[in-house]
Amino acid sequence: MLHLVGLGLADEKDITVRGLEIVKKAERVYLEAYTAILLVDKSKLEEFYGRPVIEADRELVESGSDDILAGADKTDIAFLVVGDPFGATTHTDLVLRARELGIQTNVVPNASIMSGIGCTGLQLYNFGQTVSMVFFTENWKPSSFYDKVRENAQIGLHTLVLLDIKVKEQSMENLARGRRIFEPPRYMTVAQCASQLVETEETRQEGVYHADSLAVGAARVGAPDQKIVVGTLEELSSVDLGAPLHSLVLLGRRTHDLERDYIRQFAVDEKTFDASYQKYYGHST
Ligand SMILES: C[S@@+](CC[C@H](N)C(=O)[O-])C[C@H]1O[C@@H](n2cnc3c(N)ncnc32)[C@H](O)[C@@H]1O
């Protein structure tokens, strides 16, 4: 059987008891290592599980999935996913491939950033579509997220923005020369995301949000050093929330008084918070 096991959000101890039992008895254990990272090294996991873990990069999962599935009709293979196996990462293609090969599948859920973001005090019921923000380059600044934010904003909902992760990236030169040399991993910060949001508004100029709109930055959700900061996009463009992973929430107009009171405690500056809040939020229609 193929077991997709959620690892939760922070460290090796966030795996569930059921997940750990599977990991201990599986023939091979893979760790999906490109859509999210745990806040500890792979060696910590291996020590805790008492067995080796094979890192599965995008190439292996997307092109070499039959290697992962080899033998899973007779033995147990564990495929570990940070967060929840189906939370903001769709491993449905792996499950479909397993089904095609007549291999049974089992999913062990866990906490996801999609639910963990509730630690900000914003109610999960009040979120609209989740969007992703990729690293802009000089010539490539995709803004499809902007239209989704608009749809959410039109009905007053918050938008969770998940931030780009670049692992196993090759420079143009290494790519052109076919050299398998990889750049160091990069994880987008709340500050980079906030400034790209402002840049996009400046380009599109459709008033979906503004440089003085409020957003919530969340870093290392679920870890002991989790950090939450609230401010205008302009303010967040220069905050330092430390080590990855980071996420950002654009505040929706229909913010409830309780949500406001809760997030205000994380304000970079209470005066700018109150001013922006008065200008744009707390309205139900
Ligand atoms: C593609 S999603 C993968 C989500 C994962 N499968 C889950 O269920 O949480 C990865 C993005 O979620 C966000 N994220 C994941 N874990 C996080 C954490 N502990 N704290 C803050 N953001 C997190 C980051 O923006 C990261 O780039």
The ligand as a Tripos MOL2 file, in Angstrom:
@<TRIPOS>MOLECULE
LIG
   27    29     1     0     0
SMALL
NO_CHARGES

@<TRIPOS>ATOM
      1 C1          2.5680   24.6740   -1.1990 C.3       1 LIG1
      2 S1          2.2430   25.0380    0.4580 S.3       1 LIG1
      3 C2          2.3480   23.4290    1.1600 C.3       1 LIG1
      4 C3          1.4600   23.2690    2.2910 C.3       1 LIG1
      5 C4          1.5140   21.9940    3.0990 C.3       1 LIG1
      6 N1          1.2570   20.7760    2.3500 N.3       1 LIG1
      7 C5          0.4750   22.1630    4.1870 C.2       1 LIG1
      8 O1         -0.4970   21.4160    4.2420 O.co2     1 LIG1
      9 O2          0.6540   23.1000    5.0060 O.co2     1 LIG1
     10 C6          3.7450   25.7600    1.0420 C.3       1 LIG1
     11 C7          3.5650   27.1650    1.5030 C.3       1 LIG1
     12 O3          2.7150   27.2200    2.6270 O.3       1 LIG1
     13 C8          3.1860   28.1840    3.5630 C.3       1 LIG1
     14 N2          3.5620   27.4770    4.8080 N.ar      1 LIG1
     15 C9          3.6910   26.1470    4.9790 C.ar      1 LIG1
     16 N3          4.0360   25.8770    6.2560 N.ar      1 LIG1
     17 C10         4.1210   27.0730    6.9020 C.ar      1 LIG1
     18 C11         4.4260   27.4660    8.2380 C.ar      1 LIG1
     19 N4          4.7130   26.5560    9.1770 N.pl3     1 LIG1
     20 N5          4.4140   28.7790    8.5400 N.ar      1 LIG1
     21 C12         4.1190   29.7110    7.6050 C.ar      1 LIG1
     22 N6          3.8200   29.4060    6.3360 N.ar      1 LIG1
     23 C13         3.8140   28.1040    5.9810 C.ar      1 LIG1
     24 C14         4.3920   28.8840    2.9330 C.3       1 LIG1
     25 O4          3.9450   30.0570    2.2790 O.3       1 LIG1
     26 C15         4.8750   27.8140    1.9800 C.3       1 LIG1
     27 O5          5.6160   28.3510    0.9310 O.3       1 LIG1
@<TRIPOS>BOND
     1     1     2 1
     2     2     3 1
     3     2    10 1
     4     3     4 1
     5     4     5 1
     6     5     6 1
     7     5     7 1
     8     7     8 2
     9     7     9 1
    10    10    11 1
    11    11    12 1
    12    11    26 1
    13    12    13 1
    14    13    14 1
    15    13    24 1
    16    14    15 ar
    17    14    23 ar
    18    15    16 ar
    19    16    17 ar
    20    17    18 ar
    21    17    23 ar
    22    18    19 1
    23    18    20 ar
    24    20    21 ar
    25    21    22 ar
    26    22    23 ar
    27    24    25 1
    28    24    26 1
    29    26    27 1
@<TRIPOS>SUBSTRUCTURE
     1 LIG1         1 GROUP 0 **** ****
